[in-house]
């Protein structure tokens, strides 16, 4: 499915989801053409005993509502990125954020792989096309995407790829993979 130029502007909405500290804010910031809107707050005493900082001990802030970024593909075609909050106490926002989304990127961290299960479950239950992008942290063991697919018990048609959320080129590859996957799923559902 190709996007042909038209008089009507086209906006695509993409969600960036995953567990606490997985790099959602970083990915949105790496690829957005505008200064991203961030709703970061300093971690407080309220998170003690609630937020698991294992593997992300140096994290000092958290997203409490969403991250927002924009990418103009060409005149009349814009992608809006919405980073979801990763902590369970903020999940109530996901329904509003996901409304009208073309698809979602589920970021995963192999040091805390189980943290991405709620995101995967959420998108599977709603029939939202998604991919899994493993954010390769410097101190994390590297795994082949197929090994991650098996560990997460994903269907074969769900793309899994490694990425570095800090790098614009890597973030762009992730988004292109999601758009291609989403359009393929959309096209298949029409026939």
matplotlib code that plots the C-alpha trace (Angstrom):
import matplotlib.pyplot as plt

x = [0.0, 1.5, 0.6, -0.1, 0.0, -3.4, -5.0, -5.9, -3.1, -2.5, -1.5, -0.3, -0.3, 2.3, 2.6, 5.9, 5.3, 7.2, 8.3, 9.7, 13.1, 13.2, 14.0, 10.6, 11.4, 14.9, 13.5, 10.9, 13.6, 16.1, 13.8, 11.4, 11.9, 10.5, 11.6, 9.6, 6.9, 7.9, 6.0, 9.0, 8.9, 11.6, 11.2, 9.8, 9.2, 5.8, 7.6, 9.6, 8.4, 6.2, 8.8, 11.3, 14.6, 16.5, 18.6, 17.9, 19.3, 20.6, 17.2, 16.0, 12.9, 9.8, 7.1, 3.8, 1.5, 3.2, 6.0, 5.1, 7.1, 6.5, 8.1, 7.2, 7.7, 6.8, 4.3, 0.9, 2.2, 3.1, 3.8, 2.9, 4.7, 3.2, 5.3, 3.3, 4.1, 5.8, 4.7, 1.6, 0.1, -0.1, -1.5, -5.0, -3.8, -3.1, -6.7, -6.8, -3.3, -3.9, -7.1, -6.6, -3.1, -1.8, 0.4, 2.8, 6.5, 7.0, 10.5, 12.1, 15.2, 16.7, 17.7, 14.0, 12.3, 9.1, 8.4, 7.2, 4.6, 1.8, 2.4, 2.3, -0.8, -2.5, -1.9, -2.7, -6.0, -7.0, -5.7, -3.3, -0.4, 2.9, 6.5, 9.1, 12.3, 15.0, 16.8, 20.4, 21.8, 25.6, 25.6, 22.9, 23.5, 22.7, 20.3, 19.2, 15.7, 14.5, 15.5, 13.6, 10.6, 10.7, 11.1, 8.1, 6.0, 5.3, 3.6, 6.0, 4.4, 5.4, 8.7, 11.4, 14.6, 17.5, 17.9, 19.7, 17.0, 19.6, 20.4, 18.2, 19.0, 18.1, 14.9, 13.9, 14.5, 12.2, 9.4, 9.7, 9.5, 6.3, 4.7, 5.4, 4.1, 1.0, 0.2, 0.7, -1.8, -4.2, -4.0, -4.5, -7.5, -9.3, -9.1]
y = [0.0, 3.3, 6.7, 8.9, 12.6, 14.2, 17.4, 16.0, 15.8, 12.3, 11.9, 8.6, 7.9, 5.5, 4.4, 3.7, 1.3, -0.9, -1.3, 1.3, 2.6, 0.8, 3.9, 5.1, 8.8, 8.3, 6.8, 9.6, 12.2, 10.6, 10.7, 13.6, 16.7, 18.9, 19.3, 16.5, 17.2, 15.3, 14.8, 13.7, 14.0, 13.2, 9.8, 10.4, 8.5, 7.4, 5.0, 3.3, -0.3, 0.2, 0.9, -1.8, 0.0, -3.3, -2.8, 0.9, 2.0, 5.3, 6.4, 9.6, 10.6, 8.9, 9.7, 10.4, 11.1, 10.7, 11.7, 13.4, 13.8, 14.5, 13.5, 15.0, 12.4, 14.7, 17.5, 16.2, 13.1, 13.4, 10.8, 11.6, 9.6, 9.0, 7.4, 5.7, 5.7, 2.5, 2.2, 0.3, 3.1, 5.2, 2.5, 4.0, 6.5, 3.8, 3.6, 7.3, 7.3, 4.2, 5.5, 5.8, 4.4, 2.7, 0.5, 0.3, -0.3, -2.4, -1.6, -4.5, -4.6, -8.1, -7.4, -7.0, -8.8, -9.6, -5.9, -5.8, -8.5, -6.1, -4.0, -7.1, -8.4, -5.0, -4.8, -8.4, -8.1, -5.0, -6.4, -3.4, -4.2, -4.1, -5.0, -5.6, -3.6, -4.8, -1.7, -3.0, -1.3, -1.2, -3.5, -5.9, -9.4, -9.5, -12.0, -12.9, -11.5, -15.1, -16.0, -13.0, -14.0, -17.4, -16.0, -13.7, -16.4, -14.1, -15.2, -15.5, -12.5, -10.1, -8.4, -8.5, -6.4, -5.0, -1.3, 1.5, 4.0, 6.7, 6.7, 8.5, 6.0, 3.0, 4.6, 5.4, 1.7, 0.7, 3.0, 2.0, -1.7, -0.9, 1.1, -1.7, -4.4, -2.3, -1.7, -5.4, -6.3, -3.7, -4.9, -8.5, -7.7, -6.2, -9.4]
z = [0.0, -1.1, 0.1, -2.9, -2.7, -2.2, -1.2, 2.2, 4.7, 6.2, 9.8, 11.2, 15.0, 16.4, 20.0, 21.7, 24.7, 27.0, 30.6, 33.0, 31.9, 28.6, 26.5, 25.2, 25.9, 24.4, 21.2, 20.7, 21.3, 18.9, 15.9, 16.5, 14.3, 17.0, 20.5, 22.1, 24.6, 27.7, 30.9, 33.0, 36.7, 39.3, 40.9, 44.4, 47.6, 46.2, 43.9, 46.7, 47.0, 43.8, 41.0, 40.4, 39.6, 39.1, 36.0, 35.8, 39.2, 37.7, 36.4, 38.1, 36.2, 34.8, 32.3, 34.0, 31.1, 27.7, 25.4, 22.1, 18.9, 15.2, 11.9, 8.6, 5.9, 3.1, 2.6, 3.6, 5.5, 9.1, 11.8, 15.4, 18.1, 21.5, 24.2, 26.8, 30.5, 31.6, 35.2, 36.0, 38.0, 34.8, 32.5, 32.7, 30.1, 27.4, 26.2, 25.3, 23.8, 21.7, 20.1, 16.3, 16.3, 13.2, 15.4, 18.3, 19.0, 22.1, 23.4, 25.3, 27.5, 27.8, 31.4, 32.3, 29.5, 31.4, 31.7, 28.1, 28.6, 29.6, 26.5, 24.3, 26.0, 25.6, 21.8, 21.2, 23.0, 21.0, 17.6, 17.3, 15.0, 16.9, 16.6, 19.3, 19.3, 21.7, 23.0, 23.2, 26.3, 26.6, 29.7, 28.5, 27.0, 23.3, 21.9, 18.4, 17.6, 17.0, 20.6, 21.9, 19.9, 21.5, 25.0, 24.5, 22.7, 19.8, 16.5, 13.6, 11.8, 14.6, 13.6, 16.2, 15.8, 17.8, 18.1, 19.9, 21.0, 21.2, 17.5, 15.0, 12.2, 14.5, 15.6, 12.0, 11.1, 14.0, 12.8, 9.1, 10.2, 12.2, 9.4, 6.9, 9.3, 10.1, 6.4, 5.6, 8.4, 7.3, 3.7, 4.7, 6.8, 3.8, 1.8]

ax = plt.figure().add_subplot(projection="3d")
ax.plot(x, y, z, "-o")
ax.set_aspect("equal")
plt.show()
